[in-house]
Amino acid sequence: MSLGIKKGDKVIILSGKDSGKSGKVLEIFKDKSRVIVDGLNLSKKHMRKRSEAEVGGIKEIPMPLHLSKVSLFCSSCNKPVRFGIKILKDKNKIRICKRCQQEI
């Protein structure tokens, strides 16, 4: 199953409380079709200190988003875009923006 979004890609959130914000993909869960975006979709988690060195309290951690709620962000178009795959002469594949035909 090819998702098209890879770790390190810049994506924009399409719906939800953080819609319109963009960030970098930290982690992908292929089996659940979810991604974690850096600094977005934060949830508060109450942490108890487990040792003397650790600090307890309320921490904000990024939660996974479904892939249908994110889209690749093209830096040349400055918009969320769909992508296509172009096969080069040396049989390598690259992802291109459907709008401007630039490499993502």
C-alpha positions as CSV (number, residue, x, y, z in Angstrom):
1,M,0.0,0.0,0.0
2,S,1.6,3.3,-1.1
3,L,0.6,6.3,1.0
4,G,2.5,8.9,-1.0
5,I,3.4,10.8,2.2
6,K,6.8,10.1,3.7
7,K,8.6,11.0,6.9
8,G,9.9,14.5,6.7
9,D,7.4,15.8,4.2
10,K,5.7,19.1,4.7
11,V,2.0,18.7,4.9
12,I,-1.0,21.0,5.6
13,I,-4.0,20.0,7.7
14,L,-7.3,20.1,5.8
15,S,-9.9,19.7,8.6
16,G,-10.2,19.8,12.4
17,K,-9.0,22.2,15.1
18,D,-5.7,22.8,13.3
19,S,-7.0,23.2,9.8
20,G,-4.9,25.4,7.6
21,K,-1.7,24.9,9.6
22,S,1.3,23.1,8.2
23,G,4.1,21.1,9.7
24,K,6.6,18.3,9.1
25,V,5.6,14.6,9.3
26,L,7.4,12.9,12.3
27,E,6.0,9.4,12.1
28,I,3.7,7.3,9.8
29,F,1.5,4.4,10.8
30,K,0.8,2.6,7.6
31,D,-1.5,-0.1,9.1
32,K,-3.8,2.5,10.6
33,S,-3.4,5.1,7.8
34,R,-2.4,7.8,10.3
35,V,0.5,10.4,10.6
36,I,1.9,12.5,13.4
37,V,2.6,16.1,12.4
38,D,5.2,18.1,14.4
39,G,3.5,20.6,16.8
40,L,0.0,20.0,15.5
41,N,-3.0,18.1,16.9
42,L,-1.7,18.4,20.4
43,S,-3.4,16.7,23.3
44,K,-2.7,17.2,27.0
45,K,-1.5,14.1,28.9
46,H,-1.2,14.0,32.7
47,M,2.2,12.4,33.6
48,R,3.2,11.1,37.0
49,K,6.8,11.3,37.9
50,R,8.3,7.9,38.1
51,S,11.7,8.8,39.6
52,E,13.4,11.6,41.4
53,A,15.0,13.0,38.2
54,E,11.8,13.0,36.2
55,V,9.3,15.9,36.3
56,G,5.6,15.2,36.5
57,G,2.7,17.4,35.3
58,I,0.7,18.1,32.2
59,K,2.5,17.7,28.9
60,E,1.3,18.3,25.4
61,I,2.0,15.5,23.0
62,P,1.2,15.3,19.2
63,M,-1.6,12.8,18.4
64,P,-2.0,10.9,15.1
65,L,-4.2,12.3,12.3
66,H,-5.9,10.3,9.6
67,L,-4.3,10.6,6.2
68,S,-7.5,11.9,4.7
69,K,-7.1,15.0,6.8
70,V,-3.7,16.0,5.5
71,S,-2.4,16.9,2.1
72,L,1.1,17.4,0.7
73,F,2.3,21.1,0.7
74,C,4.0,22.4,-2.5
75,S,6.6,25.1,-1.7
76,S,6.4,26.6,-5.2
77,C,2.6,26.8,-5.3
78,N,2.2,27.6,-1.6
79,K,-0.9,25.4,-1.6
80,P,-2.0,21.9,-0.7
81,V,-1.6,19.8,-3.8
82,R,-2.2,16.4,-5.2
83,F,0.9,14.7,-6.5
84,G,1.8,12.4,-9.4
85,I,4.7,10.1,-10.0
86,K,7.2,10.7,-12.8
87,I,9.6,8.0,-13.9
88,L,13.0,9.2,-14.9
89,K,15.3,7.7,-17.6
90,D,17.4,6.0,-15.0
91,K,14.2,4.3,-13.7
92,N,14.0,6.4,-10.5
93,K,10.6,7.7,-9.4
94,I,10.0,11.2,-8.2
95,R,6.9,12.9,-6.9
96,I,5.7,16.0,-8.8
97,C,3.0,18.6,-8.1
98,K,0.0,18.2,-10.3
99,R,-0.4,22.0,-10.5
100,C,3.1,23.3,-11.3
101,Q,4.8,20.1,-12.4
102,Q,7.7,20.8,-9.9
103,E,9.4,18.1,-7.8
104,I,8.1,17.9,-4.3
